[in-house]
Structures are given as C-alpha cells and as structure tokens.
Amino acid sequence: MRALSLRHLRFWIGLTLVLAAGSRDSAVAEAAQRIVVAGPATGRHAETLPAMMAGARRGAAGSELSIDEVDDGCDAARAAGAAREIVSNKPDLVIGHPCPAAAIAASRVYADAGVVFIALGVRHPELTDKRAGPTIFRLAGRDDLQGAAAASDLMAMAPSGRIAIVQDRTAYARGLTAAVTAAIAAAKGMPPVVVPIVAGRRDYDGELAKLSGLPPDVIFFAGYPSEAAVVLRSLRKARLGAAVIASDANATDDFAKAAEGSLSQVKVMVRGAGSGGLDPGDLDDAAARAVAIWRAARGSGDPATFMSGDGSGRASPFDAKGDARVPSFVAVPLVAGRWSKSANASE
C-alpha cells in the first residue's frame, strides 16, 4: 500500500510538472504575439506615434500582447528601412505609418514578408489601388470617393431626379464634377445640368438664373468658399430654394456664416468620422480598432484571410481591395452656426 502511494505521488508530481510546463509554454506563446506600431515621433507630426501607441495599448487591454514602437519619420525611404528592420523580427501585426508615402513604401516590404499591415489614417488611393499584397489593409476612407458620396446624397435629396452642378472650372472642381456625373450615370440617374462659372466674379446672377426653368431639387457646388458665398447670394436673388451641397473645401467658418442666411438647406462634404487623416485623436481611436480587429481575426487561424472581404458574405471590416468599410465622406448641415462633424449628420 505504501509502495502504491509512492507511485501515485510520483504520478501526480509528474503530471503537475507537465501541466505547469504547458501553462508556461502557453503563456510564452501568447506573449510572443507581437504588434509593432510605426509612425512619426519627431517633426510636425510627432504627436501621432504616441497617440497610436496609446490606442494600441487600449485595444490590447486584457491580453498578453507585446507592443513595440518604431519612428518612421513620416518619410518613404525611412519607412521602408524601418519596415525591413521590423519584419526581420517577425512581428504578428504592424499598424500605423499614417503618412501616405511612408505607408505605400513600407507596405511593399510587409507584403513581401507576408506580415499583416493595417495602415491608419492613410486616404491616398494608391495604397490599395496598387495593393502590394493580400496582407495589406487600410483602416481609413479614401480621398477619391467624394464624388461618389456626394452623388449618393444628391440623388437621395432629388425626388424628381433634377440635379444641377455649379463648378468654378478649377482642376479640383472639374474633377469632382466628373466624379459626381459618373456616379449618377452609374446609378442610372438623370444627367445633372452643369453650370460653369468663372472664379472671381462679384455675382453669378446670369448663370444661375438659367436654372429657374429647371428648377433643380438640389445643387452641388464644386469649388472654393469665396465663390460658394457668391453663388448662395445669386441663388437668393433668383429665388431658387433648391438644397445645396458644397464640396469639402467649403467646410469653413466663413462659409458657415454665409450659409446661415440662405433660403435653402445647405450642407458641406466632410470626411466621415474615423475615416482617416493625421489627427492624433482619430489615430488613437483607429489604433485601438485595428488591434481589436486583429485580435478578433486571430480566432480564425489566419487573420489576413479572415479580414479580406472576399465577397463570401463574411462580416469583414475590409472589402476585397483591403479598404475599410467606412464612409469616406458625408454631407453635414449647419448646427449652431458650425458645420457638424458627425458622420450621421446626413442621415
């Protein structure tokens, strides 16, 4: 009986040691999961890396994830060099590189190494239009989607389908006019009436009076605030009560003052909430979301495959190109004399 007890004792001691070793191995494996946050820590964007680190730590709360930081100097060449050093240490995830040129350069290194990279704040189309590989993602909107977003709002505000575009002939305005017109055509909407104006005039009464015979349900103004204010005055003179949506360049306090006296509803296009840029507060939130997305994706066994919106109907935060499913632009109204910054303001 004594010998049996000794064997049992040896068995339980051995089992305890095995379980303890397994527990240590599991903890080591969890701790080995490493995230790197890359971005500028010097220069005029020096606040962005600390902000992203704060967000990443918040997103990793309750886990054993290791988080390191790397300064990319907001520079393409430096970012590419930093990325090569980062991948040599085999991280599980890299987030950040909020400066577009830095993100695009670094993304090629991460793609070649098969490392998951979620760019934060980067709105330049090239990051995903020329996507370096399937492990590259963008947690931000895109600067080239203002026309499509405006077209959607314009059609929603035009029950009769009558839409006019007033544009000041600048390259910015012409590009937006083309994008809005193309998006309306793709949706099989009625072609908008386009009214070009010459920037710098004291009034546009003659040009806008021509719209009285239409008249439009809603007008999109593509141009800059100095002309936008004059356009509103000419619309009042013509007694045109059409709603107006102005392009994002007009989201200024001066245009807000001009719009307060308008006969009709006036909105401006702004970036959707959380859809990118170099604001430290936005990057803090984006970093937390990126880490949370990756932690959820780890349960699938292959985060890059899980996060890719491949058309299978899975709930992925990214589409098949690696772009985040967030509103790039929204039309917002005046609230207490200021342009609302809420992404839901157009709803």
C-alpha positions as CSV (number, residue, x, y, z in Angstrom):
1,M,0.0,0.0,0.0
2,R,2.9,2.3,0.9
3,A,4.6,1.5,-2.5
4,L,1.3,2.2,-4.3
5,S,1.0,5.6,-2.6
6,L,4.6,6.4,-3.6
7,R,3.8,5.6,-7.3
8,H,0.7,7.7,-7.1
9,L,2.7,10.5,-5.6
10,R,5.3,10.3,-8.3
11,F,2.5,10.3,-11.0
12,W,0.8,13.4,-9.6
13,I,4.1,15.2,-9.2
14,G,5.0,14.4,-12.8
15,L,1.5,15.4,-14.1
16,T,1.8,18.7,-12.1
17,L,5.2,19.4,-13.7
18,V,3.8,18.7,-17.2
19,L,0.8,20.9,-16.7
20,A,3.0,23.7,-15.3
21,A,5.3,23.4,-18.3
22,G,2.3,23.5,-20.6
23,S,0.9,26.6,-18.9
24,R,4.3,28.3,-19.2
25,D,4.5,27.4,-22.9
26,S,1.0,28.8,-23.5
27,A,1.9,32.0,-21.7
28,V,5.1,32.3,-23.7
29,A,3.2,31.6,-26.9
30,E,0.6,34.3,-26.0
31,A,3.3,36.8,-25.0
32,A,5.2,36.0,-28.2
33,Q,2.3,37.6,-30.2
34,R,3.9,40.9,-31.1
35,I,2.5,44.1,-32.5
36,V,4.6,46.9,-33.9
37,V,3.2,50.5,-34.1
38,A,5.0,52.6,-36.7
39,G,4.8,56.3,-37.3
40,P,6.5,59.7,-36.9
41,A,7.7,60.6,-33.4
42,T,9.6,63.7,-34.5
43,G,8.9,66.7,-36.6
44,R,5.5,68.3,-37.1
45,H,3.6,65.0,-36.8
46,A,5.5,64.0,-33.6
47,E,2.2,63.5,-31.7
48,T,0.9,60.8,-33.9
49,L,3.1,57.8,-32.8
50,P,2.4,58.4,-29.0
51,A,-1.3,58.7,-29.9
52,M,-1.3,55.4,-31.8
53,M,0.6,53.7,-29.1
54,A,-2.0,54.8,-26.5
55,G,-4.8,53.4,-28.8
56,A,-2.9,50.1,-29.4
57,R,-2.5,49.6,-25.7
58,R,-6.2,50.2,-25.2
59,G,-7.1,47.8,-27.9
60,A,-4.8,45.1,-26.4
61,A,-6.1,45.6,-22.8
62,G,-6.6,42.3,-21.1
63,S,-4.2,40.4,-23.3
64,E,-0.5,39.4,-23.1
65,L,0.3,41.1,-26.4
66,S,3.7,42.8,-26.7
67,I,3.6,46.2,-28.4
68,D,6.7,48.0,-29.7
69,E,7.0,51.3,-31.5
70,V,9.2,52.5,-34.4
71,D,9.7,56.0,-35.7
72,D,9.3,56.2,-39.5
73,G,9.9,60.0,-39.7
74,C,6.9,60.4,-42.0
75,D,9.3,59.6,-44.8
76,A,9.1,57.0,-47.6
77,A,12.8,55.9,-47.5
78,R,13.0,55.9,-43.8
79,A,9.7,53.9,-43.5
80,A,10.9,51.3,-46.0
81,G,14.1,50.9,-43.9
82,A,12.1,50.7,-40.7
83,A,9.8,48.1,-42.3
84,R,12.8,45.9,-43.2
85,E,14.1,46.0,-39.6
86,I,10.6,45.3,-38.3
87,V,10.0,42.2,-40.5
88,S,13.4,40.8,-39.5
89,N,12.0,40.4,-36.0
90,K,8.9,38.5,-37.4
91,P,6.0,40.6,-35.9
92,D,2.5,39.3,-36.0
93,L,0.9,42.6,-36.9
94,V,2.1,46.1,-37.9
95,I,-0.2,49.1,-37.7
96,G,0.4,52.8,-38.4
97,H,2.5,54.5,-41.0
98,P,-0.1,57.3,-41.2
99,C,1.8,59.4,-43.8
100,P,0.8,58.2,-47.3
101,A,4.2,58.0,-48.9
102,A,5.6,56.1,-45.8
103,A,2.7,53.7,-45.8
104,I,3.0,52.9,-49.5
105,A,6.7,52.3,-49.3
106,A,6.5,50.2,-46.2
107,S,3.6,48.1,-47.5
108,R,5.7,46.5,-50.2
109,V,8.1,45.3,-47.5
110,Y,5.3,43.8,-45.4
111,A,3.7,42.2,-48.4
112,D,6.9,40.5,-49.4
113,A,7.3,39.2,-45.9
114,G,3.7,38.1,-45.5
115,V,3.2,40.3,-42.5
116,V,-0.3,41.8,-41.8
117,F,-0.2,45.6,-42.0
118,I,-3.1,47.8,-41.2
119,A,-2.4,51.4,-42.4
120,L,-4.0,54.0,-40.1
121,G,-5.2,57.4,-41.4
122,V,-3.9,56.9,-45.0
123,R,-6.5,58.1,-47.5
124,H,-4.3,58.1,-50.7
125,P,-5.9,55.7,-53.3
126,E,-2.6,54.2,-54.3
127,L,-2.2,52.2,-51.1
128,T,-4.9,49.7,-52.2
129,D,-5.4,50.6,-55.9
130,K,-1.8,49.3,-56.3
131,R,-2.0,46.9,-53.3
132,A,1.3,45.3,-52.6
133,G,-0.3,42.0,-51.4
134,P,-3.2,40.4,-49.6
135,T,-1.8,41.2,-46.1
136,I,-2.2,45.0,-46.7
137,F,-5.2,46.8,-45.3
138,R,-6.4,50.4,-44.8
139,L,-8.4,51.5,-41.8
140,A,-9.5,54.8,-43.3
141,G,-11.6,56.3,-46.1
142,R,-10.3,57.4,-49.5
143,D,-9.9,60.9,-50.9
144,D,-11.1,59.9,-54.3
145,L,-14.6,58.9,-53.2
146,Q,-16.0,62.4,-52.5
147,G,-17.8,62.4,-55.9
148,A,-19.5,59.1,-55.3
149,A,-20.5,60.1,-51.8
150,A,-21.9,63.4,-53.0
151,A,-23.8,61.7,-55.8
152,S,-25.5,59.4,-53.4
153,D,-26.6,62.3,-51.2
154,L,-27.7,64.4,-54.2
155,M,-29.9,61.6,-55.6
156,A,-31.4,61.0,-52.2
157,M,-32.3,64.7,-52.0
158,A,-33.7,64.9,-55.5
159,P,-37.1,63.2,-55.6
160,S,-37.7,64.4,-59.2
161,G,-34.1,63.5,-60.2
162,R,-33.3,67.1,-61.1
163,I,-29.8,67.9,-60.0
164,A,-27.5,70.8,-61.0
165,I,-23.8,71.1,-60.6
166,V,-22.2,74.6,-60.3
167,Q,-18.5,74.4,-60.7
168,D,-15.8,77.1,-60.8
169,R,-13.7,75.5,-63.5
170,T,-10.7,74.8,-61.3
171,A,-9.0,71.4,-61.6
172,Y,-10.4,70.5,-58.2
173,A,-14.0,71.4,-59.4
174,R,-13.7,69.7,-62.7
175,G,-12.5,66.5,-61.2
176,L,-15.4,66.5,-58.7
177,T,-17.9,67.3,-61.4
178,A,-16.7,64.4,-63.5
179,A,-16.8,62.0,-60.5
180,V,-20.4,63.1,-59.4
181,T,-21.6,62.9,-63.0
182,A,-20.1,59.4,-63.5
183,A,-21.6,58.1,-60.2
184,I,-25.1,59.4,-61.1
185,A,-24.8,57.8,-64.6
186,A,-23.7,54.5,-63.0
187,A,-26.8,54.6,-60.8
188,K,-28.9,55.3,-64.0
189,G,-30.0,58.7,-62.7
190,M,-31.0,61.7,-64.7
191,P,-27.8,63.5,-66.0
192,P,-27.2,66.7,-64.0
193,V,-27.2,70.1,-65.5
194,V,-23.7,71.6,-65.2
195,V,-23.3,75.3,-64.9
196,P,-19.7,76.5,-65.2
197,I,-18.8,79.8,-63.6
198,V,-15.6,82.0,-63.7
199,A,-14.0,82.4,-60.3
200,G,-13.5,85.9,-59.0
201,R,-16.8,87.4,-60.2
202,R,-18.9,89.7,-58.0
203,D,-22.1,87.8,-58.9
204,Y,-23.3,84.8,-60.9
205,D,-26.9,86.1,-61.3
206,G,-27.0,85.5,-65.0
207,E,-25.6,82.0,-64.9
208,L,-27.8,80.8,-62.1
209,A,-31.0,82.5,-63.4
210,K,-30.9,79.9,-66.2
211,L,-31.7,77.2,-63.6
212,S,-35.1,78.8,-62.8
213,G,-36.6,76.9,-65.8
214,L,-35.5,73.5,-64.5
215,P,-35.7,74.1,-61.5
216,P,-33.3,71.7,-59.6
217,D,-34.2,69.9,-56.4
218,V,-30.6,70.1,-55.2
219,I,-27.4,71.8,-56.4
220,F,-23.9,70.6,-55.9
221,F,-21.3,73.3,-55.7
222,A,-17.8,72.2,-56.7
223,G,-15.3,74.9,-55.9
224,Y,-14.0,77.2,-53.1
225,P,-15.6,79.3,-50.3
226,S,-15.2,82.7,-51.9
227,E,-17.2,81.6,-54.9
228,A,-19.6,79.5,-52.8
229,A,-20.8,82.5,-50.8
230,V,-21.4,84.5,-54.1
231,V,-23.3,81.5,-55.5
232,L,-25.6,81.5,-52.5
233,R,-26.3,85.2,-52.9
234,S,-27.2,84.7,-56.6
235,L,-29.4,81.8,-55.7
236,R,-31.3,84.0,-53.3
237,K,-31.7,86.7,-56.0
238,A,-33.1,84.0,-58.4
239,R,-35.4,82.8,-55.6
240,L,-34.2,79.3,-56.1
241,G,-34.9,77.3,-53.0
242,A,-33.0,74.2,-54.0
243,A,-30.9,72.5,-51.3
244,V,-27.2,73.0,-51.8
245,I,-24.3,70.6,-51.1
246,A,-20.9,72.2,-51.3
247,S,-17.6,70.3,-51.7
248,D,-15.3,69.7,-48.8
249,A,-13.1,72.8,-49.4
250,N,-16.1,74.8,-48.2
251,A,-16.2,73.4,-44.6
252,T,-15.0,76.7,-43.2
253,D,-16.3,79.1,-40.6
254,D,-16.7,81.9,-43.2
255,F,-18.9,79.8,-45.5
256,A,-20.9,78.7,-42.4
257,K,-21.7,82.4,-41.8
258,A,-22.7,82.9,-45.5
259,A,-24.9,79.8,-45.4
260,E,-26.8,80.9,-42.3
261,G,-28.7,83.5,-44.4
262,S,-29.5,81.1,-47.2
263,L,-33.1,80.5,-48.3
264,S,-32.5,76.7,-48.6
265,Q,-30.8,73.9,-46.7
266,V,-27.0,74.0,-47.1
267,K,-24.6,71.1,-46.4
268,V,-20.9,70.6,-47.0
269,M,-19.0,67.4,-47.6
270,V,-16.6,66.4,-44.8
271,R,-14.6,63.3,-44.1
272,G,-16.6,60.7,-42.4
273,A,-15.9,60.2,-38.6
274,G,-12.9,58.0,-38.1
275,S,-12.2,57.8,-41.8
276,G,-8.6,58.9,-41.7
277,G,-6.1,61.8,-41.5
278,L,-3.3,62.7,-39.2
279,D,-5.4,64.0,-36.2
280,P,-3.8,62.4,-33.1
281,G,-7.3,61.7,-31.6
282,D,-8.5,60.0,-34.6
283,L,-5.3,57.9,-34.9
284,D,-5.6,56.9,-31.2
285,D,-9.1,55.5,-31.9
286,A,-8.0,53.9,-35.2
287,A,-5.1,52.1,-33.4
288,A,-7.5,50.7,-30.8
289,R,-9.9,49.5,-33.5
290,A,-7.0,48.0,-35.6
291,V,-5.8,45.9,-32.6
292,A,-9.3,44.8,-31.8
293,I,-10.0,43.8,-35.4
294,W,-6.8,41.7,-35.4
295,R,-7.5,40.1,-32.1
296,A,-10.9,39.0,-33.3
297,A,-9.4,37.8,-36.6
298,R,-6.8,35.6,-34.8
299,G,-9.6,33.3,-33.8
300,S,-10.0,32.3,-37.4
301,G,-6.4,31.0,-37.5
302,D,-5.5,33.2,-40.5
303,P,-6.1,36.9,-39.8
304,A,-5.2,38.1,-43.3
305,T,-7.6,35.7,-44.9
306,F,-10.4,36.4,-42.4
307,M,-10.0,40.2,-42.8
308,S,-10.2,40.2,-46.6
309,G,-13.7,41.0,-47.8
310,D,-13.6,38.4,-50.5
311,G,-17.3,38.5,-51.4
312,S,-18.1,35.4,-49.3
313,G,-20.6,37.3,-47.2
314,R,-18.5,37.1,-44.0
315,A,-18.6,40.1,-41.7
316,S,-15.3,41.7,-42.6
317,P,-14.4,45.3,-41.8
318,F,-12.5,45.4,-45.1
319,D,-13.5,44.9,-48.7
320,A,-11.8,42.8,-51.3
321,K,-9.2,45.5,-52.0
322,G,-8.3,45.9,-48.4
323,D,-10.2,49.2,-47.9
324,A,-12.1,49.7,-44.7
325,R,-15.9,49.7,-44.9
326,V,-16.2,53.2,-43.6
327,P,-17.8,56.4,-45.1
328,S,-15.1,58.3,-46.8
329,F,-17.2,61.5,-47.0
330,V,-20.6,62.6,-45.7
331,A,-22.7,65.7,-46.2
332,V,-23.3,67.6,-43.0
333,P,-25.5,70.5,-42.1
334,L,-25.0,73.6,-40.0
335,V,-25.5,73.0,-36.3
336,A,-25.4,76.1,-34.1
337,G,-23.6,78.1,-36.7
338,R,-20.9,75.4,-37.3
339,W,-20.6,72.5,-39.7
340,S,-21.5,69.3,-37.9
341,K,-18.6,66.8,-37.8
342,S,-20.9,63.8,-37.1
343,A,-20.8,61.0,-39.6
344,N,-24.5,60.5,-39.0
345,A,-25.5,64.1,-39.7
346,S,-26.6,63.4,-43.2
347,E,-29.0,60.7,-42.2
